[in-house]
Amino acid sequence: MLETNNDEFRKKQDEKHVKDGIDRNRLLKEFLHLTSFDAPSYHEREIADYLKKKLQSLGLKVEEDAAREALLSEDASRSETASNLYGYLKGNGTGKTILFSSHLDTVSPGIGKRAIVTEEGRITSAGDTVLGADDVSGLVSILEALTVIQEKGLPHPDLEVLITVAEEPYCSGSRFVEYERLRAREGYVLDLTGPVGTAANAAPSILSMKVVIKGRAAHAGFAPEKGINAMSIAADALTHIRTGRVQEDLTVNFGTVRGGTGRNIVPQEVILEGEIRCLEHERALCEAELIRQIFEKAAKKYGGEIEFALKEHIRSYHVSEERDVVKRFQRAADGIGHLEKPECITTYGGSDANRLNENGIETIVLACAMENCHGTDEFTTIAELERSAQLTLRLMSDIGS
């Protein structure tokens, strides 16, 4: 249920915003400033420098890791990338250390972004780029919450902030996080669509597949029998592979195919690329092996060969709703009054929460005021940004305990 039209209810919510200290104008100004940075994946240096200074001004000790050097070693063209940022704020209250994370990069088209604010409080791009609410909405929620904590001297536990680079290409930057330096054993990643008060406590493993099918070229008119048609091998295999939603928690897709050199030449090579997503890691691996065997069988049938490459991008996780990290979220979200009740969902997208969970930090992903992500029709609203910042503040401080 979205926000009610009841005037008295709205008035009470406005009073809560004032009480919690979220500054709507400051929040909007920061959002507009951060979305103005050009920060496609591997080009985050400028926005990273700004965020580092901003976090330091809020009293955090901030360090960078070696992610930039590692990413450059893989591809020398990534000279404008940055490293992951670590921030630490010593607590003045009780409770366990809590981690908050968001990412710097955006998908394309993301150069020359211009945010437009309507009279109704809706924020969009100009229509020729993404807006960048993914993940600027998460960044500003963290910044505003920290600002209010400092302004009001609110009691809070030790807080850690992890701001990552190159999240959009399968969480590439968080591969190089030095997880041993993190004190927190619980965390929140702000990087989910949907109404504020929603959190993802389960997400899939994501595996990518590259299949190179090798046949033999021949003239398609004079001597087709001398060729081995790699396209036929691909077609034969695909008719036996389950794609789409194979099971309730398992999806398979082949999204690209390329090959052949001419209409009158039996294609010697065809390359297919696809992915598997599954909430259980071992079943994802089993499905990949089954697919490999199907391609092997088809290639043998026609006299060809295949090369099958499998890459694990992120690993699945599930955090029980009985865990403290979820219950704290539920208590904090209850105080906002935006939904009938906080909701935990399963997402089929990946995030840095996958890597945090894999490395022993129980983490869920929070909806943080972003809609239609990865498209030029991406949008947010001032009201949702405000609620996201309020939720983050309640999670960081003793307000939401």
Beta strands, then each sheet from edge to edge (+ up, - down):
strand 1: 61-64
strand 2: 85-89
strand 3: 98-103
strand 4: 116-117
strand 5: 122-124
strand 6: 159-164
strand 7: 186-192
strand 8: 198-203
strand 9: 205-214
strand 10: 244-247
strand 11: 250-259
strand 12: 269-278
strand 13: 305-314
strand 14: 317-318
strand 15: 343-346
strand 16: 362-367
strand 17: 379-381
sheet 1: 1+ 2- 6+ 3+ 7+ 16+ 8- 14+
sheet 2: 1+ 2- 6+ 3+ 7+ 16+ 8- 15-
sheet 3: 4+ 5- 17+
sheet 4: 10+ 11- 12+ 9- 13+
end
